[in-house]
Amino acid sequence: MSKRIVLTGGGTAGHVTPNIALLPHLKEAGFDVFYIGSYDGIEKRLVEEMGIPYTGISTGKLRRYFDPKNFSDPFRVIKGYREAKKALKQIKPDVVFSKGGFVAVPVVRAAAALKIPCIIHESDMTPGLANKLCIPVARKVCCNFPETLKELPADKAVLTGSPIREELLTGDKKTGLSLCGFTSDKPVIMVIGGSQGAAAVNKAVREALPQMLEEFQVVHLTGKGKMDNLLLNTPGYKQFEYVSDDLKHLFAAADAVISRAGANAICELLALKKPNVLIPLSSKNSRGDQEQNARSFMEQGFSEVIPEEDLWYGLLIETLHKVLDHRETYVEAMNRSTQMNAIPAIMELVTTYSASSSQQKQ
């Protein structure tokens, strides 16, 4: 009987792309791969595009603040737990790997109830609420930053780094320029607001656009439904809601990147050695994980950081100039990084726990 693994995680692309990065290695190792996610989250489209069998379950968000949905979402989570348990009984996986997000909570808890070993991954400096609910039943907890180890149970914590899609390293600059209709005589600035888009980043970039286009060409990943139709035909400015296969070419064309500070996004920038300006999601609107991630990258010399509260187009242009003028300094710092290669480390854990699970079944 072949080895089976269930992957889970969703809500944003950052909870899905590391799972996608593992796919070729899991298949090469002889695993049949299945995915459990939400009914219609971004993970459904991304995973089905990869040809992976997908099961959707009910999911609800557990919030630290008051919201009327706090009364209904626990029932959605309970329903999701039952649906996950039913799916896991049918799939009979040897191991579950979770990248986090609230859809993962019922899957991991259901797997643990069925004695299926679970490995989870925490990308941010400190565990989010979803992973805090999963850590007690996980066998191992992989993490991205050395600082995170002290936040985790010592017997479970493993510093692995974050899985990066290897195809991102194979982009072609000429193809990237062609996709945007750009020339090779002006630097290219790439703007990434995350899969949900970032209103504050989009606003600042568009306000800065007249000045930016005097010196740069700008490719802007706006997020779904956040393109500006009035700017569609602006020379030197190309908008995309979201990019999948061609992302590697856009990265290859970029001389610098403006980005949110989600852990997976910044780890991709590190792997690609792209000088960058990070605009972390404010702690006023989040638990502050992006601010922690950005601070770590700035202290290591990889990035410049603009707090969202200070963001305006003048400061954005000034910081871009700093990054481009000292481009080699940032690249040298990234080259000195000792970040571990995540995929072999995670694959070793998956293979080990899959083998022990398979033996127990026999």
Buried (B, 14 or more C-beta within 10 A) or exposed (E): EEBBBBBBBBBBBBBBBBBBBBBBBBEEBEBBBBBBBBEEBBBBBBBEEBEBEBBBBBBBBBEEEEEEEBEEBEEBBEBBBEBBBEBBEEBEBBBBBBBBBBBBBBBBBBBBEBEBBBBBBBBBBBBBBBBBBBBEBBBBBBBBBEEBEEBBEEEBBBBBBBBBBEEBBEBEBEBBBEBBEBEEEBBBBBBBBBBBBBEBBBEBBBBBBEEBBEBBBBBBBBBEEBBBEEEEEBEBBBBBBBBEEBBBBBBBBBBBBBBBBBBBBBBBBBBBBBBBBBBBBBBEEEBBBBBBBBBBBBEBEBBBBBBBEEBEBEBBBEBBEBBBEEBEEBBEBBEEBEBBEBBEBBBEBBBBBBEEBBEEEE
